[in-house]
């Protein structure tokens, strides 16, 4: 059973990005943001029709690769002995409804990867697994879009995973959520492709945060992607990809050719 959680959203209001706390069918606006002391402004806006933005723009996105055994197997490998860490640039972040822009001039094998994302709320530097969870603010859904052919050719992952729009996040940050056994699903044009659970992760969240913190300091609003279950597959222009994580909501994005005239920008808000 999924524990109740507070759901924070970032949205466009009167032309400006704002944060709010979802309360039924409304959003209670807060200031300045949930990663510091904040307070309700007294303004409330209807949730329906809001232009939701990526719930956070992190200073960095740290990821763990091959953290589900079935996904490692489908790529023809095994789970690494030590956590396999890589990063994505913050410029890759987009929000719900924003287009994933495929660089078809550079790759012809671009995959979706549905993932639970950890949103950091307090500085973590060389912490133990027992200390790590105190630094978690909440969780959101992510799509770790990957140019698979480029990943294979280069032998490292930054370029293949770092294109603009290759990190959709949203729709909300769920604070107070128990992440131990959440369903993680991905569908493309209604076809279910990934259907896993966070209980299948090889390295747990506390352990991965501790490991990352031995290498680099995690700051408030940083994001950690926790790996993807099996079922990754190709994306093509004209499709719609949907990531759904229990207790968080649905992250849906259209897929376009980045060189097509209809390109709509990076959508970070």
C-alpha positions in Angstrom: 0.0 0.0 0.0 1.3 3.4 -1.0 1.7 5.9 1.9 0.0 9.3 1.6 2.4 12.0 0.5 2.3 15.7 -0.1 2.6 16.6 -3.8 4.4 19.7 -4.9 4.1 21.0 -8.4 5.9 23.8 -10.3 3.7 25.6 -12.8 3.3 28.7 -14.9 1.1 31.4 -13.4 0.8 34.9 -14.7 3.8 34.2 -16.9 6.1 33.2 -14.0 7.2 29.8 -12.6 5.6 29.2 -9.2 5.5 26.3 -6.7 2.4 25.0 -5.0 1.1 22.2 -2.9 -1.7 20.1 -4.4 -4.8 20.1 -2.3 -7.6 18.1 -4.0 -8.6 19.9 -7.2 -6.6 23.1 -6.3 -3.0 24.1 -5.8 -2.1 26.3 -2.8 0.7 28.6 -3.9 3.8 28.7 -1.8 6.9 31.0 -1.7 9.7 30.9 -2.4 10.1 27.2 -3.1 9.9 23.9 -1.2 13.7 23.5 -0.9 13.9 26.2 1.8 11.7 27.6 4.5 8.5 28.4 2.7 4.9 29.6 3.4 1.6 29.6 1.7 0.7 32.9 0.0 -3.0 32.4 0.4 -3.5 32.2 -3.3 -5.2 29.1 -4.7 -5.5 28.1 -8.3 -7.4 25.2 -10.0 -5.2 22.3 -10.8 -7.1 21.5 -14.0 -5.7 23.4 -16.9 -2.4 24.5 -15.1 0.7 24.5 -17.3 2.9 22.2 -15.3 6.6 22.6 -15.6 9.5 20.3 -14.6 9.1 20.2 -10.8 12.8 21.0 -10.3 15.7 22.3 -12.3 18.7 20.6 -10.6 22.3 21.7 -10.5 23.1 18.1 -11.5 21.4 14.8 -12.3 23.2 11.8 -11.1 22.1 8.3 -12.4 22.8 4.7 -11.6 23.0 2.3 -14.5 22.0 -1.3 -14.8 20.3 -1.2 -11.4 17.6 -3.8 -12.4 18.9 -7.2 -13.3 16.4 -7.8 -16.0 17.3 -4.6 -17.7 21.0 -5.4 -17.5 20.3 -8.8 -19.1 18.2 -7.3 -22.0 21.3 -5.1 -22.8 23.4 -8.2 -22.9 25.3 -7.6 -19.6 25.3 -8.2 -15.9 24.7 -6.0 -12.9 28.0 -4.3 -12.1 29.9 -5.3 -9.0 30.0 -1.6 -7.9 27.3 1.0 -8.6 27.7 2.3 -12.1 27.3 6.1 -11.9 26.9 8.7 -14.7 25.4 12.1 -15.0 23.0 14.0 -17.3 23.2 17.8 -17.7 20.5 20.0 -16.3 19.9 21.3 -19.8 18.3 17.9 -20.6 15.4 18.6 -18.3 11.9 19.2 -19.7 8.5 19.0 -18.0 5.2 17.3 -18.6 3.8 17.8 -22.1 7.0 19.2 -23.5 8.4 17.4 -26.6 11.2 14.9 -26.5 13.3 16.2 -29.4 15.0 13.3 -31.2 18.4 14.1 -32.7 17.8 11.9 -35.7 20.8 13.5 -37.5 23.0 11.9 -34.9 21.2 8.7 -33.8 18.6 6.3 -35.2 18.1 4.2 -32.0 16.7 6.3 -29.2 15.1 4.6 -26.3 12.8 5.4 -23.4 13.7 4.4 -19.8 11.1 4.9 -17.1 12.7 5.6 -13.7 11.9 6.7 -10.1 13.8 9.9 -9.4 15.0 11.0 -6.0 14.8 14.8 -5.3 17.4 15.9 -2.7 16.3 18.3 0.0 19.4 18.7 2.2 23.2 18.6 1.5 24.6 15.1 1.5 28.4 14.8 1.7 30.2 11.6 2.5 27.2 10.2 4.4 26.5 6.6 5.5 23.4 4.8 4.2 21.8 5.3 7.6 22.2 9.0 7.2 21.4 9.3 3.6 17.6 9.2 3.7 17.4 12.3 5.9 18.6 14.3 2.8 15.7 13.2 0.6 12.9 15.7 -0.1 10.8 13.5 -2.2 10.3 11.6 -5.5 9.2 12.3 -9.0 9.0 10.3 -12.3 11.7 10.5 -14.9 12.4 9.3 -18.4 16.1 8.7 -19.0 16.0 9.0 -22.8 19.1 7.4 -24.3 20.6 7.3 -27.8 21.5 3.6 -27.6 23.6 3.4 -30.7 25.7 6.4 -29.7 26.1 4.9 -26.2 27.5 1.7 -27.8 29.8 3.5 -30.2 31.3 5.9 -27.6 31.7 3.4 -24.8 30.6 6.1 -22.3 27.2 7.5 -21.6 27.3 11.2 -21.2 26.7 12.2 -24.8 24.1 9.5 -25.4 22.0 10.6 -22.5 22.8 14.3 -22.4 20.9 15.7 -25.4 18.4 18.6 -24.7 15.0 17.2 -23.7 16.5 13.8 -22.7 15.3 14.0 -19.1 11.6 14.6 -18.7 10.6 15.0 -15.1 7.3 15.3 -13.4 4.4 15.8 -12.9 4.9 16.4 -9.2 7.4 15.8 -6.3 5.8 13.4 -3.8 7.2 14.2 -0.3 6.7 11.6 2.4 6.3 8.7 -0.1 7.6 5.2 0.8 9.7 4.3 -2.3 10.3 0.7 -1.4 7.7 -1.0 -3.6 6.3 1.4 -6.2 5.1 0.3 -9.6 7.1 1.8 -12.5 5.4 1.6 -15.9 6.0 3.0 -19.4 3.8 2.9 -22.4 4.1 4.3 -25.9 1.0 5.1 -27.8 -1.0 3.0 -25.3 1.3 -0.1 -25.7 2.7 -1.1 -22.3 6.4 -1.7 -22.6 7.9 -1.5 -19.1 6.1 -2.8 -16.0 8.4 -3.2 -12.9 8.6 -2.2 -9.3 11.2 -0.4 -7.2 11.5 -3.5 -5.1 13.5 -5.0 -7.9 16.4 -2.4 -7.6 19.7 -4.1 -7.0 21.2 -1.1 -5.1 18.7 0.6 -2.7 18.2 4.3 -2.5 20.0 4.8 0.8 23.0 2.8 -0.5 23.2 4.7 -3.8 22.9 8.1 -2.2 25.7 7.2 0.2 27.9 6.0 -2.7 27.2 9.1 -4.7 28.0 11.3 -1.7 31.4 9.8 -1.4 32.2 11.1 -4.9 30.3 14.4 -5.0 28.2 16.6 -2.8 24.5 16.3 -3.4 22.8 19.7 -3.1 19.1 20.6 -2.4 17.1 20.2 -5.6 19.6 17.8 -7.2 18.0 14.7 -8.8 19.2 11.1 -8.6 17.8 8.6 -11.2 17.6 5.1 -9.7 17.6 2.8 -12.8 15.0 1.3 -15.1 13.3 -2.0 -15.3 13.3 -4.2 -18.5 11.3 -3.3 -21.6 13.2 -0.3 -22.9 12.5 0.4 -26.5 12.6 2.8 -29.4 10.9 6.2 -29.8 9.8 7.7 -33.1 8.5 11.1 -34.1 4.7 11.3 -33.7 4.5 9.0 -30.7 3.6 9.8 -27.2 5.5 8.2 -24.3 3.9 7.9 -20.8 5.7 7.1 -17.6 3.6 6.3 -14.6 4.9 5.8 -11.0 2.6 4.8 -8.2 2.0 7.6 -5.8 3.5 10.3 -8.1 1.4 10.4 -11.2 1.7 10.4 -15.0 4.5 12.0 -17.0 3.5 12.2 -20.6 5.6 13.7 -23.5 5.1 13.8 -27.2 8.0 12.8 -29.4 9.3 14.9 -32.3 12.2 15.3 -34.7 14.3 18.1 -33.4 15.1 19.3 -36.9 11.4 19.5 -37.9 9.8 23.0 -38.3 7.4 22.3 -35.4 10.2 22.2 -32.8 8.8 24.0 -29.7 11.9 24.8 -27.5 13.3 23.3 -24.4 10.3 23.9 -22.0 12.3 24.3 -18.8 10.2 27.3 -17.8 
